[in-house]
């Protein structure tokens, strides 16, 4: 059950991580995503691993020991055949590594473009929010001004009604006292 929850969370995280890359899915690598390009990239990635370096070192040590000890004489001391093998390996490894770097550069460029577009979108949304807040603040200030004006008008009318009431009261009292 825990693995199901963690798988669901991982999938949700991956989906949310790649949501900005969806507009760029139509773009393909310069070398394509065919079998050769993918295998070439995996070989190039393997050339830089510790396993490859250790295996190559062990192979060269065994090659040299076998030829120096005299078990075989197909590649004696200057190890010309070994040198040729290294040259051949370098001739194939260099283009594969360049291919992998180019493909990685394409991916990095797509990620940078997606990130830049996301930042621009966030900036536009932030500007829209700021404009909306400024507009709403102006409306609130206007409403407060209208409320203040209404309150002042109500006060003036109340004072006027009070004054008129006093005058009416004084007139009625004066008529009664004079009658």
OpenMM code with the backbone's topology and positions (N, CA, C; nanometers):
from openmm import Vec3, app, unit

residues = "UNK UNK UNK UNK UNK UNK UNK UNK UNK UNK UNK UNK UNK UNK UNK UNK UNK UNK UNK UNK UNK UNK UNK UNK UNK UNK UNK UNK UNK UNK UNK UNK UNK UNK UNK UNK UNK UNK UNK UNK UNK UNK UNK UNK UNK UNK UNK UNK UNK UNK UNK UNK UNK UNK UNK UNK UNK UNK UNK UNK UNK UNK UNK UNK UNK UNK UNK UNK UNK UNK UNK UNK UNK UNK UNK UNK UNK UNK UNK UNK UNK UNK UNK UNK UNK UNK UNK UNK UNK UNK UNK UNK UNK UNK UNK UNK UNK UNK UNK UNK UNK UNK UNK UNK UNK UNK UNK UNK UNK UNK UNK UNK UNK UNK UNK UNK UNK UNK UNK UNK UNK UNK UNK UNK UNK UNK UNK UNK UNK UNK UNK UNK UNK UNK UNK UNK UNK UNK UNK UNK UNK UNK UNK UNK UNK UNK UNK UNK UNK UNK UNK UNK UNK UNK UNK UNK UNK UNK UNK UNK UNK UNK UNK UNK UNK UNK UNK UNK UNK UNK UNK UNK UNK UNK UNK UNK UNK UNK UNK".split()
positions = [
    Vec3(0.0826, -0.1194, 0.0000),
    Vec3(0.0000, 0.0000, 0.0000),
    Vec3(0.0868, 0.1255, 0.0000),
    Vec3(0.1935, 0.1229, 0.0797),
    Vec3(0.2828, 0.2379, 0.0869),
    Vec3(0.3499, 0.2619, -0.0472),
    Vec3(0.3869, 0.1531, -0.1152),
    Vec3(0.4507, 0.1709, -0.2460),
    Vec3(0.3531, 0.2291, -0.3472),
    Vec3(0.2247, 0.1917, -0.3367),
    Vec3(0.1245, 0.2492, -0.4268),
    Vec3(0.1126, 0.3999, -0.4060),
    Vec3(0.1125, 0.4401, -0.2796),
    Vec3(0.1025, 0.5830, -0.2484),
    Vec3(0.2262, 0.6556, -0.2975),
    Vec3(0.3445, 0.5978, -0.2716),
    Vec3(0.4672, 0.6643, -0.3156),
    Vec3(0.4754, 0.6675, -0.4683),
    Vec3(0.4275, 0.5614, -0.5370),
    Vec3(0.4245, 0.5624, -0.6840),
    Vec3(0.3313, 0.6709, -0.7352),
    Vec3(0.2157, 0.6841, -0.6714),
    Vec3(0.1206, 0.7872, -0.7130),
    Vec3(0.1799, 0.9263, -0.6923),
    Vec3(0.2479, 0.9463, -0.5769),
    Vec3(0.3098, 1.0765, -0.5507),
    Vec3(0.4218, 1.1036, -0.6503),
    Vec3(0.5008, 1.0001, -0.6830),
    Vec3(0.6091, 1.0159, -0.7786),
    Vec3(0.5540, 1.0516, -0.9160),
    Vec3(0.4467, 0.9828, -0.9580),
    Vec3(0.3849, 1.0122, -1.0874),
    Vec3(0.3308, 1.1541, -1.0903),
    Vec3(0.2672, 1.1957, -0.9804),
    Vec3(0.2126, 1.3313, -0.9749),
    Vec3(0.3256, 1.4339, -0.9811),
    Vec3(0.4370, 1.4062, -0.9102),
    Vec3(0.5510, 1.4971, -0.9133),
    Vec3(0.6101, 1.5041, -1.0527),
    Vec3(0.6224, 1.3895, -1.1195),
    Vec3(0.6768, 1.3886, -1.2539),
    Vec3(0.5837, 1.4622, -1.3500),
    Vec3(0.4546, 1.4408, -1.3347),
    Vec3(0.3604, 1.5104, -1.4218),
    Vec3(0.3695, 1.6605, -1.3998),
    Vec3(0.3778, 1.7025, -1.2741),
    Vec3(0.3852, 1.8457, -1.2478),
    Vec3(0.5192, 1.9022, -1.2928),
    Vec3(0.6262, 1.8217, -1.2857),
    Vec3(0.7568, 1.8683, -1.3296),
    Vec3(0.7585, 1.8910, -1.4803),
    Vec3(0.6966, 1.8023, -1.5557),
    Vec3(0.6996, 1.8109, -1.7015),
    Vec3(0.5866, 1.8954, -1.7599),
    Vec3(0.5027, 1.9555, -1.6768),
    Vec3(0.3884, 2.0298, -1.7296),
    Vec3(0.4305, 2.1493, -1.8136),
    Vec3(0.5477, 2.2061, -1.7881),
    Vec3(0.5938, 2.3200, -1.8656),
    Vec3(0.6618, 2.2769, -1.9943),
    Vec3(0.6908, 2.1474, -2.0059),
    Vec3(0.7582, 2.0966, -2.1249),
    Vec3(0.6587, 2.0488, -2.2309),
    Vec3(0.5328, 2.0375, -2.1922),
    Vec3(0.4325, 1.9868, -2.2859),
    Vec3(0.4239, 2.0676, -2.4154),
    Vec3(0.4336, 2.2004, -2.4116),
    Vec3(0.4273, 2.2748, -2.5390),
    Vec3(0.5443, 2.2462, -2.6321),
    Vec3(0.6517, 2.1851, -2.5801),
    Vec3(0.7715, 2.1621, -2.6605),
    Vec3(0.7869, 2.0167, -2.7041),
    Vec3(0.6859, 1.9358, -2.6804),
    Vec3(0.6970, 1.7947, -2.7150),
    Vec3(0.7085, 1.7722, -2.8654),
    Vec3(0.6617, 1.8682, -2.9444),
    Vec3(0.6710, 1.8516, -3.0899),
    Vec3(0.8146, 1.8661, -3.1399),
    Vec3(0.9005, 1.9220, -3.0567),
    Vec3(1.0404, 1.9379, -3.0961),
    Vec3(1.1132, 1.8049, -3.0794),
    Vec3(1.1996, 1.7714, -3.1722),
    Vec3(1.2790, 1.6494, -3.1613),
    Vec3(1.4257, 1.6885, -3.1636),
    Vec3(1.5077, 1.5972, -3.1234),
    Vec3(1.6508, 1.6215, -3.1206),
    Vec3(1.7034, 1.6379, -3.2630),
    Vec3(1.8177, 1.7030, -3.2755),
    Vec3(1.8807, 1.7233, -3.4063),
    Vec3(1.9070, 1.5885, -3.4731),
    Vec3(1.9452, 1.4894, -3.3928),
    Vec3(1.9780, 1.3576, -3.4464),
    Vec3(1.8591, 1.2628, -3.4394),
    Vec3(1.7458, 1.3107, -3.3944),
    Vec3(1.6267, 1.2281, -3.3869),
    Vec3(1.6289, 1.1372, -3.2656),
    Vec3(1.5220, 1.0661, -3.2504),
    Vec3(1.5099, 0.9725, -3.1395),
    Vec3(1.5029, 0.8301, -3.1919),
    Vec3(1.5739, 0.8042, -3.2986),
    Vec3(1.5727, 0.6701, -3.3557),
    Vec3(1.6666, 0.5785, -3.2766),
    Vec3(1.6692, 0.4531, -3.3162),
    Vec3(1.7454, 0.3510, -3.2454),
    Vec3(1.8935, 0.3864, -3.2389),
    Vec3(1.9512, 0.4270, -3.3515),
    Vec3(2.0949, 0.4567, -3.3548),
    Vec3(2.1308, 0.5701, -3.2597),
    Vec3(2.0531, 0.6762, -3.2632),
    Vec3(2.0842, 0.7919, -3.1788),
    Vec3(2.0768, 0.7546, -3.0310),
    Vec3(1.9746, 0.6783, -2.9938),
    Vec3(1.9604, 0.6396, -2.8538),
    Vec3(2.0723, 0.5454, -2.8099),
    Vec3(2.1095, 0.4494, -2.8952),
    Vec3(2.2190, 0.3567, -2.8619),
    Vec3(2.3521, 0.4304, -2.8570),
    Vec3(2.3740, 0.5217, -2.9515),
    Vec3(2.4986, 0.5980, -2.9528),
    Vec3(2.5116, 0.6805, -2.8251),
    Vec3(2.4018, 0.7373, -2.7826),
    Vec3(2.4055, 0.8160, -2.6598),
    Vec3(2.4309, 0.7274, -2.5382),
    Vec3(2.3713, 0.6088, -2.5349),
    Vec3(2.3956, 0.5198, -2.4211),
    Vec3(2.5404, 0.4713, -2.4189),
    Vec3(2.5994, 0.4430, -2.5368),
    Vec3(2.7410, 0.4059, -2.5414),
    Vec3(2.8279, 0.5211, -2.4927),
    Vec3(2.7982, 0.6415, -2.5369),
    Vec3(2.8778, 0.7576, -2.4959),
    Vec3(2.8680, 0.7793, -2.3456),
    Vec3(2.7504, 0.7578, -2.2917),
    Vec3(2.7344, 0.7714, -2.1467),
    Vec3(2.8130, 0.6623, -2.0740),
    Vec3(2.8185, 0.5411, -2.1315),
    Vec3(2.8916, 0.4306, -2.0697),
    Vec3(3.0419, 0.4564, -2.0687),
    Vec3(3.0944, 0.5278, -2.1696),
    Vec3(3.2383, 0.5532, -2.1766),
    Vec3(3.2875, 0.6349, -2.0575),
    Vec3(3.2024, 0.7096, -1.9941),
    Vec3(3.2444, 0.7936, -1.8817),
    Vec3(3.2193, 0.7315, -1.7460),
    Vec3(3.1792, 0.6064, -1.7412),
    Vec3(3.1477, 0.5446, -1.6124),
    Vec3(3.2725, 0.4828, -1.5498),
    Vec3(3.2762, 0.4704, -1.4191),
    Vec3(3.3891, 0.4036, -1.3526),
    Vec3(3.4009, 0.2559, -1.3939),
    Vec3(3.2869, 0.1908, -1.4189),
    Vec3(3.2918, 0.0502, -1.4602),
    Vec3(3.3717, 0.0344, -1.5901),
    Vec3(3.3475, 0.1233, -1.6868),
    Vec3(3.4203, 0.1148, -1.8135),
    Vec3(3.5691, 0.1392, -1.7931),
    Vec3(3.6019, 0.2424, -1.7150),
    Vec3(3.7432, 0.2743, -1.6930),
    Vec3(3.8152, 0.1617, -1.6201),
    Vec3(3.7517, 0.1036, -1.5217),
    Vec3(3.8131, -0.0086, -1.4483),
    Vec3(3.8283, -0.1292, -1.5409),
    Vec3(3.7236, -0.1603, -1.6164),
    Vec3(3.7306, -0.2757, -1.7075),
    Vec3(3.8394, -0.2542, -1.8123),
    Vec3(3.8508, -0.1350, -1.8653),
    Vec3(3.9535, -0.1073, -1.9657),
    Vec3(4.0930, -0.1185, -1.9044),
    Vec3(4.1099, -0.0695, -1.7835),
    Vec3(4.2396, -0.0790, -1.7159),
    Vec3(4.2772, -0.2244, -1.6915),
    Vec3(4.1821, -0.3056, -1.6466),
    Vec3(4.2080, -0.4487, -1.6237),
    Vec3(4.2424, -0.5169, -1.7561),
    Vec3(4.1682, -0.4859, -1.8621),
    Vec3(4.1945, -0.5460, -1.9932),
    Vec3(4.3354, -0.5119, -2.0422),
    Vec3(4.3758, -0.3857, -2.0298),
    Vec3(4.5087, -0.3432, -2.0751),
    Vec3(4.6170, -0.4105, -1.9910),
    Vec3(4.5967, -0.4193, -1.8599),
    Vec3(4.6956, -0.4842, -1.7727),
    Vec3(4.7119, -0.6309, -1.8102),
    Vec3(4.5999, -0.7010, -1.8326),
    Vec3(4.6074, -0.8421, -1.8723),
    Vec3(4.6761, -0.8545, -2.0080),
    Vec3(4.6398, -0.7673, -2.1030),
    Vec3(4.7015, -0.7678, -2.2369),
    Vec3(4.8532, -0.7552, -2.2248),
    Vec3(4.8967, -0.6578, -2.1455),
    Vec3(5.0402, -0.6350, -2.1320),
    Vec3(5.1084, -0.7513, -2.0594),
    Vec3(5.0482, -0.8039, -1.9530),
    Vec3(5.1068, -0.9156, -1.8794),
    Vec3(5.1192, -1.0401, -1.9665),
    Vec3(5.0149, -1.0696, -2.0436),
    Vec3(5.0165, -1.1881, -2.1301),
    Vec3(5.1277, -1.1758, -2.2335),
    Vec3(5.1458, -1.0572, -2.2903),
    Vec3(5.2467, -1.0389, -2.3945),
    Vec3(5.3877, -1.0261, -2.3361),
    Vec3(5.4034, -0.9665, -2.2198),
    Vec3(5.5357, -0.9534, -2.1585),
    Vec3(5.5822, -1.0884, -2.1032),
    Vec3(5.4902, -1.1643, -2.0434),
    Vec3(5.5254, -1.2942, -1.9847),
    Vec3(5.5579, -1.3974, -2.0916),
    Vec3(5.5179, -1.3736, -2.2139),
    Vec3(5.5516, -1.4641, -2.3224),
    Vec3(5.4479, -1.5709, -2.3481),
    Vec3(5.3297, -1.5591, -2.2890),
    Vec3(5.2234, -1.6559, -2.3178),
    Vec3(5.1826, -1.6489, -2.4643),
    Vec3(5.1954, -1.5330, -2.5218),
    Vec3(5.1640, -1.5137, -2.6631),
    Vec3(5.2567, -1.4064, -2.7192),
    Vec3(5.2724, -1.4035, -2.8479),
    Vec3(5.3630, -1.3058, -2.9081),
    Vec3(5.2928, -1.2294, -3.0205),
    Vec3(5.1601, -1.2138, -3.0119),
    Vec3(5.0909, -1.1429, -3.1200),
    Vec3(5.1043, -0.9922, -3.1071),
    Vec3(5.1450, -0.9394, -2.9897),
    Vec3(5.1659, -0.7952, -2.9744),
    Vec3(5.2801, -0.7744, -2.8756),
    Vec3(5.4031, -0.7741, -2.9245),
    Vec3(5.5185, -0.7635, -2.8365),
    Vec3(5.5397, -0.6200, -2.7914),
    Vec3(5.6461, -0.5971, -2.7133),
    Vec3(5.6665, -0.4794, -2.6288),
    Vec3(5.6146, -0.3446, -2.6789),
    Vec3(5.6389, -0.2898, -2.7908),
    Vec3(5.5839, -0.1549, -2.8096),
    Vec3(5.4308, -0.1546, -2.8165),
    Vec3(5.3719, -0.2754, -2.8142),
    Vec3(5.2261, -0.2909, -2.8102),
    Vec3(5.1563, -0.2098, -2.9194),
    Vec3(5.1976, -0.2299, -3.0407),
    Vec3(5.1429, -0.1567, -3.1552),
    Vec3(4.9962, -0.1932, -3.1769),
    Vec3(4.9610, -0.3188, -3.1622),
    Vec3(4.8214, -0.3604, -3.1794),
    Vec3(4.7318, -0.2972, -3.0724),
    Vec3(4.7816, -0.2888, -2.9493),
    Vec3(4.7064, -0.2235, -2.8411),
    Vec3(4.6887, -0.0749, -2.8717),
    Vec3(4.7942, -0.0124, -2.9210),
    Vec3(4.7870, 0.1280, -2.9599),
    Vec3(4.6840, 0.1478, -3.0715),
    Vec3(4.6827, 0.0560, -3.1678),
    Vec3(4.5847, 0.0621, -3.2757),
    Vec3(4.4418, 0.0464, -3.2218),
    Vec3(4.4256, -0.0437, -3.1247),
    Vec3(4.2928, -0.0641, -3.0645),
    Vec3(4.2465, 0.0632, -2.9928),
    Vec3(4.3384, 0.1284, -2.9203),
    Vec3(4.3026, 0.2531, -2.8535),
    Vec3(4.2686, 0.3620, -2.9542),
    Vec3(4.3419, 0.3696, -3.0619),
    Vec3(4.3134, 0.4694, -3.1654),
    Vec3(4.1764, 0.4452, -3.2273),
    Vec3(4.1453, 0.3191, -3.2527),
    Vec3(4.0148, 0.2843, -3.3097),
    Vec3(3.9031, 0.3189, -3.2113),
    Vec3(3.9259, 0.2865, -3.0845),
    Vec3(3.8270, 0.3188, -2.9819),
    Vec3(3.8061, 0.4704, -2.9747),
    Vec3(3.9141, 0.5474, -2.9771),
    Vec3(3.9034, 0.6942, -2.9708),
    Vec3(3.8334, 0.7490, -3.0937),
    Vec3(3.8591, 0.6873, -3.2098),
    Vec3(3.7958, 0.7346, -3.3332),
    Vec3(3.6448, 0.7178, -3.3275),
    Vec3(3.5974, 0.6145, -3.2598),
    Vec3(3.4531, 0.5952, -3.2478),
    Vec3(3.3952, 0.6647, -3.1241),
    Vec3(3.4733, 0.6716, -3.0181),
    Vec3(3.4218, 0.7298, -2.8943),
    Vec3(3.4012, 0.8804, -2.9075),
    Vec3(3.4932, 0.9489, -2.9746),
    Vec3(3.4824, 1.0955, -2.9841),
    Vec3(3.3524, 1.1396, -3.0515),
    Vec3(3.3168, 1.0841, -3.1687),
    Vec3(3.1890, 1.1271, -3.2277),
    Vec3(3.0679, 1.0877, -3.1425),
    Vec3(3.0748, 0.9720, -3.0767),
    Vec3(2.9626, 0.9320, -2.9918),
    Vec3(2.9474, 1.0268, -2.8738),
    Vec3(3.0592, 1.0680, -2.8164),
    Vec3(3.0537, 1.1627, -2.7050),
    Vec3(3.0016, 1.2979, -2.7528),
    Vec3(3.0456, 1.3418, -2.8698),
    Vec3(2.9944, 1.4677, -2.9251),
    Vec3(2.8451, 1.4586, -2.9535),
    Vec3(2.8020, 1.3438, -3.0031),
    Vec3(2.6595, 1.3213, -3.0277),
    Vec3(2.5815, 1.3335, -2.8977),
    Vec3(2.6309, 1.2683, -2.7924),
    Vec3(2.5628, 1.2747, -2.6626),
    Vec3(2.5611, 1.4175, -2.6092),
    Vec3(2.6704, 1.4901, -2.6256),
    Vec3(2.6745, 1.6285, -2.5781),
    Vec3(2.5782, 1.7175, -2.6560),
    Vec3(2.5693, 1.6943, -2.7855),
    Vec3(2.4774, 1.7728, -2.8675),
    Vec3(2.3335, 1.7450, -2.8280),
    Vec3(2.3019, 1.6192, -2.8079),
    Vec3(2.1653, 1.5840, -2.7663),
    Vec3(2.1344, 1.6423, -2.6292),
    Vec3(2.2325, 1.6376, -2.5376),
    Vec3(2.2115, 1.6954, -2.4049),
    Vec3(2.1957, 1.8470, -2.4150),
    Vec3(2.2727, 1.9092, -2.5026),
    Vec3(2.2590, 2.0542, -2.5229),
    Vec3(2.1193, 2.0882, -2.5754),
    Vec3(2.0664, 2.0032, -2.6653),
    Vec3(1.9297, 2.0244, -2.7153),
    Vec3(1.8292, 2.0145, -2.6015),
    Vec3(1.8465, 1.9143, -2.5156),
    Vec3(1.7553, 1.8998, -2.4015),
    Vec3(1.7678, 2.0177, -2.3068),
    Vec3(1.8909, 2.0609, -2.2802),
    Vec3(1.9111, 2.1760, -2.1920),
    Vec3(1.8471, 2.3019, -2.2510),
    Vec3(1.8595, 2.3175, -2.3835),
    Vec3(1.7992, 2.4340, -2.4487),
    Vec3(1.6478, 2.4297, -2.4362),
    Vec3(1.5886, 2.3119, -2.4579),
    Vec3(1.4437, 2.2998, -2.4441),
    Vec3(1.4002, 2.3303, -2.3012),
    Vec3(1.4765, 2.2807, -2.2025),
    Vec3(1.4443, 2.3086, -2.0633),
    Vec3(1.4565, 2.4572, -2.0328),
    Vec3(1.5601, 2.5203, -2.0868),
    Vec3(1.5784, 2.6640, -2.0642),
    Vec3(1.4652, 2.7447, -2.1280),
    Vec3(1.4252, 2.7053, -2.2485),
    Vec3(1.3147, 2.7754, -2.3155),
    Vec3(1.1861, 2.7579, -2.2363),
    Vec3(1.1604, 2.6340, -2.1910),
    Vec3(1.0389, 2.6088, -2.1122),
    Vec3(1.0410, 2.6890, -1.9825),
    Vec3(1.1566, 2.6946, -1.9171),
    Vec3(1.1675, 2.7701, -1.7921),
    Vec3(1.1486, 2.9199, -1.8176),
    Vec3(1.2076, 2.9703, -1.9270),
    Vec3(1.1936, 3.1129, -1.9590),
    Vec3(1.0479, 3.1472, -1.9897),
    Vec3(0.9806, 3.0621, -2.0664),
    Vec3(0.8395, 3.0871, -2.0968),
    Vec3(0.7552, 3.0805, -1.9698),
    Vec3(0.7903, 2.9889, -1.8805),
    Vec3(0.7169, 2.9795, -1.7542),
    Vec3(0.7376, 3.1063, -1.6706),
    Vec3(0.8620, 3.1545, -1.6653),
    Vec3(0.8879, 3.2787, -1.5915),
    Vec3(0.8129, 3.3959, -1.6536),
    Vec3(0.8079, 3.4026, -1.7862),
    Vec3(0.7344, 3.5099, -1.8537),
    Vec3(0.5853, 3.5012, -1.8218),
    Vec3(0.5316, 3.3806, -1.8230),
    Vec3(0.3905, 3.3616, -1.7902),
    Vec3(0.3623, 3.4064, -1.6470),
    Vec3(0.4507, 3.3660, -1.5541),
    Vec3(0.4338, 3.4088, -1.4150),
    Vec3(0.4426, 3.5607, -1.4032),
    Vec3(0.5334, 3.6221, -1.4786),
    Vec3(0.5479, 3.7678, -1.4743),
    Vec3(0.4219, 3.8371, -1.5259),
    Vec3(0.3686, 3.7858, -1.6391),
    Vec3(0.2450, 3.8453, -1.6931),
    Vec3(0.1296, 3.8294, -1.5945),
    Vec3(0.1171, 3.7111, -1.5353),
    Vec3(0.0091, 3.6895, -1.4384),
    Vec3(0.0259, 3.7806, -1.3173),
    Vec3(0.1512, 3.7997, -1.2731),
    Vec3(0.1774, 3.8878, -1.1602),
    Vec3(0.1411, 4.0316, -1.1941),
    Vec3(0.1736, 4.0756, -1.3155),
    Vec3(0.1368, 4.2111, -1.3582),
    Vec3(-0.0149, 4.2265, -1.3641),
    Vec3(-0.0852, 4.1237, -1.4134),
    Vec3(-0.2310, 4.1291, -1.4189),
    Vec3(-0.2890, 4.1373, -1.2779),
    Vec3(-0.2329, 4.0575, -1.1855),
    Vec3(-0.2803, 4.0625, -1.0469),
    Vec3(-0.2554, 4.2001, -0.9865),
    Vec3(-0.1380, 4.2569, -1.0138),
    Vec3(-0.1059, 4.3898, -0.9608),
    Vec3(-0.2017, 4.4948, -1.0166),
    Vec3(-0.2322, 4.4853, -1.1456),
    Vec3(-0.3260, 4.5801, -1.2069),
    Vec3(-0.4649, 4.5641, -1.1459),
    Vec3(-0.5062, 4.4394, -1.1240),
    Vec3(-0.6374, 4.4143, -1.0636),
    Vec3(-0.6420, 4.4698, -0.9216),
    Vec3(-0.5355, 4.4487, -0.8447),
    Vec3(-0.5300, 4.5005, -0.7076),
    Vec3(-0.5336, 4.6529, -0.7087),
    Vec3(-0.4597, 4.7144, -0.8006),
    Vec3(-0.4603, 4.8613, -0.8091),
    Vec3(-0.5998, 4.9129, -0.8450),
    Vec3(-0.6663, 4.8453, -0.9388),
    Vec3(-0.8016, 4.8853, -0.9783),
    Vec3(-0.8983, 4.8700, -0.8604),
    Vec3(-0.8899, 4.7575, -0.7906),
    Vec3(-0.9786, 4.7355, -0.6762),
    Vec3(-0.9505, 4.8343, -0.5641),
    Vec3(-0.8240, 4.8688, -0.5447),
    Vec3(-0.7892, 4.9687, -0.4429),
    Vec3(-0.8473, 5.1048, -0.4804),
    Vec3(-0.8377, 5.1408, -0.6073),
    Vec3(-0.8961, 5.2678, -0.6522),
    Vec3(-1.0472, 5.2676, -0.6321),
    Vec3(-1.1109, 5.1551, -0.6605),
    Vec3(-1.2564, 5.1451, -0.6390),
    Vec3(-1.2900, 5.1589, -0.4909),
    Vec3(-1.2088, 5.0962, -0.4034),
    Vec3(-1.2337, 5.1078, -0.2593),
    Vec3(-1.2172, 5.2517, -0.2116),
    Vec3(-1.1143, 5.3195, -0.2600),
    Vec3(-1.0932, 5.4595, -0.2221),
    Vec3(-1.2108, 5.5435, -0.2696),
    Vec3(-1.2595, 5.5191, -0.3910),
    Vec3(-1.3746, 5.5919, -0.4440),
    Vec3(-1.4992, 5.5645, -0.3593),
    Vec3(-1.5184, 5.4381, -0.3237),
    Vec3(-1.6349, 5.4029, -0.2409),
    Vec3(-1.6250, 5.4672, -0.1023),
    Vec3(-1.5046, 5.4716, -0.0462),
    Vec3(-1.4874, 5.5388, 0.0834),
    Vec3(-1.5164, 5.6884, 0.0721),
    Vec3(-1.4735, 5.7480, -0.0384),
    Vec3(-1.5020, 5.8903, -0.0598),
    Vec3(-1.6528, 5.9138, -0.0722),
    Vec3(-1.7209, 5.8266, -0.1463),
    Vec3(-1.8664, 5.8381, -0.1595),
    Vec3(-1.9339, 5.8189, -0.0241),
    Vec3(-1.8832, 5.7242, 0.0547),
    Vec3(-1.9402, 5.7005, 0.1874),
    Vec3(-1.9195, 5.8230, 0.2764),
    Vec3(-1.8028, 5.8837, 0.2682),
    Vec3(-1.7758, 6.0043, 0.3457),
    Vec3(-1.8694, 6.1174, 0.3035),
    Vec3(-1.8883, 6.1333, 0.1735),
    Vec3(-1.9785, 6.2368, 0.1222),
    Vec3(-2.1215, 6.2124, 0.1701),
    Vec3(-2.1651, 6.0859, 0.1613),
    Vec3(-2.2999, 6.0533, 0.2093),
    Vec3(-2.3145, 6.0803, 0.3583),
    Vec3(-2.2115, 6.0426, 0.4342),
    Vec3(-2.2174, 6.0663, 0.5792),
    Vec3(-2.2256, 6.2159, 0.6081),
    Vec3(-2.1496, 6.2973, 0.5372),
    Vec3(-2.1544, 6.4418, 0.5569),
    Vec3(-2.2912, 6.4979, 0.5177),
    Vec3(-2.3471, 6.4459, 0.4076),
    Vec3(-2.4795, 6.4911, 0.3635),
    Vec3(-2.5854, 6.4540, 0.4666),
    Vec3(-2.5774, 6.3293, 0.5176),
    Vec3(-2.6731, 6.2861, 0.6210),
    Vec3(-2.6594, 6.3742, 0.7438),
    Vec3(-2.5382, 6.4089, 0.7826),
    Vec3(-2.5165, 6.4955, 0.8991),
    Vec3(-2.5785, 6.6331, 0.8758),
    Vec3(-2.5546, 6.6897, 0.7564),
    Vec3(-2.6119, 6.8215, 0.7255),
    Vec3(-2.7643, 6.8165, 0.7271),
    Vec3(-2.8201, 6.7088, 0.6654),
    Vec3(-2.9665, 6.6969, 0.6638),
    Vec3(-3.0223, 6.6786, 0.8046),
    Vec3(-2.9516, 6.6010, 0.8868),
    Vec3(-2.9958, 6.5808, 1.0252),
    Vec3(-2.9933, 6.7132, 1.1019),
    Vec3(-2.8868, 6.7903, 1.0846),
    Vec3(-2.8779, 6.9206, 1.1511),
    Vec3(-2.9873, 7.0139, 1.1014),
    Vec3(-3.0167, 7.0097, 0.9718),
    Vec3(-3.1216, 7.0933, 0.9144),
    Vec3(-3.2594, 7.0540, 0.9690),
    Vec3(-3.2834, 6.9201, 0.9746),
    Vec3(-3.4115, 6.8741, 1.0296),
    Vec3(-3.4226, 6.9152, 1.1760),
    Vec3(-3.3133, 6.9050, 1.2488),
    Vec3(-3.3155, 6.9437, 1.3901),
    Vec3(-3.3438, 7.0931, 1.4045),
    Vec3(-3.2810, 7.1754, 1.3194),
    Vec3(-3.3018, 7.3202, 1.3221),
    Vec3(-3.4486, 7.3525, 1.2878),
    Vec3(-3.4994, 7.2881, 1.1824),
    Vec3(-3.6384, 7.3118, 1.1434),
    Vec3(-3.7344, 7.2659, 1.2535),
    Vec3(-3.7020, 7.1544, 1.3165),
    Vec3(-3.7871, 7.1043, 1.4258),
    Vec3(-3.7883, 7.2045, 1.5404),
    Vec3(-3.6719, 7.2588, 1.5711),
    Vec3(-3.6650, 7.3601, 1.6779),
    Vec3(-3.7489, 7.4839, 1.6416),
    Vec3(-3.7356, 7.5277, 1.5154),
    Vec3(-3.8124, 7.6451, 1.4714),
    Vec3(-3.9622, 7.6186, 1.4786),
    Vec3(-4.0033, 7.4995, 1.4337),
    Vec3(-4.1452, 7.4643, 1.4403),
    Vec3(-4.1907, 7.4607, 1.5862),
    Vec3(-4.1070, 7.3993, 1.6705),
    Vec3(-4.1392, 7.3903, 1.8118),
    Vec3(-4.1502, 7.5300, 1.8734),
    Vec3(-4.0543, 7.6185, 1.8397),
    Vec3(-4.0575, 7.7550, 1.8928),
    Vec3(-4.1809, 7.8299, 1.8410),
    Vec3(-4.2169, 7.8102, 1.7132),
    Vec3(-4.3370, 7.8752, 1.6589),
    Vec3(-4.4633, 7.8269, 1.7286),
    Vec3(-4.4710, 7.6960, 1.7522),
    Vec3(-4.5891, 7.6407, 1.8187),
    Vec3(-4.5953, 7.6914, 1.9625),
    Vec3(-4.4823, 7.6941, 2.0288),
    Vec3(-4.4778, 7.7414, 2.1691),
    Vec3(-4.5125, 7.8921, 2.1751),
    Vec3(-4.4662, 7.9674, 2.0770),
    Vec3(-4.4933, 8.1116, 2.0738),
    Vec3(-4.6402, 8.1360, 2.0476),
    Vec3(-4.7062, 8.0583, 1.9658),
    Vec3(-4.8467, 8.0731, 1.9360),
    Vec3(-4.9304, 8.0377, 2.0607),
    Vec3(-4.8895, 7.9363, 2.1293),
    Vec3(-4.9636, 7.8950, 2.2488),
    Vec3(-4.9485, 8.0009, 2.3607),
    Vec3(-4.8301, 8.0511, 2.3741),
    Vec3(-4.8095, 8.1492, 2.4806),
    Vec3(-4.8750, 8.2825, 2.4414),
    Vec3(-4.8937, 8.3119, 2.3133),
    Vec3(-4.9557, 8.4353, 2.2682),
    Vec3(-5.1055, 8.4198, 2.2557),
    Vec3(-5.1580, 8.3040, 2.2613),
    Vec3(-5.2996, 8.2860, 2.2389),
    Vec3(-5.3786, 8.3019, 2.3603),
] * unit.nanometer
topology = app.Topology()
chain = topology.addChain("A")
for resn in residues:
    res = topology.addResidue(resn, chain)
    for name in ("N", "CA", "C"):
        topology.addAtom(name, app.Element.getBySymbol(name[0]), res)
